[in-house]
Amino acid sequence: MKAIVLIGMSGVGKSVKGRKLARKLIFDFFDTDELIVKRNKMSIEDIFVIHGESYFRSEEKYVLKEIVTKKNCVISTGGGIILDEENIALIKSHAVVFFLNDTLANIQNNLKNSHVKRPLLNANEDLYAQLRDMFIFREKLYLRACHFKIDLTGKNDEIILNEIIDNYKTFNLLDI
């Protein structure tokens, strides 16, 4: 069965939901950010500081190419994976792509409660305004890259996972 790829804003919960989804389906789980960290033996924040965003994006494309054709897996991606047209083409053609979408207020709350540093978000500026501006720019890319948009607002993880699985089944790729 084709891979399931989760895309969406940083802080929407792709990694947490992806791990749960993989367990539920008995699929392998891959997180592109974790693979980049492992490959470079340094944090995402350090990669941005030492090598810059363009280097990070090239690493992101490299790890995506390594895993996107794998079967029976869930892949959680970084929020900016859709900034590269080749990445969009890769995920759209080799996987079933789900855009996880939530309110900016919920994303802001998730980010404030996260221990993960987000190098593209400036801690000294208005987080909500940064998220709004980023979402305005990225939303059309997320929509172009996905097969299904999943609205997370007001839903618990079980409902969200079942919605993803139900939509995945409509692709006739999985018989559960």
Buried (B, 14 or more C-beta within 10 A) or exposed (E): BBBBBBBBBBBBBBBEBBBBBBEBBEBBBBBBBBBBBEEBEBBBEBBBEEBEBEEBBEBBBEBBEEBBEBEBBBBBBBBBBBBBEEBBEBBBEBBBBBBBBBEBEBBBBBBEEEEEEBBBBEEEEEBEEBBEEBBEEBBEBBEEBBBBBBEBEEBEBEEBBEBBBEBBEEEEBBEE
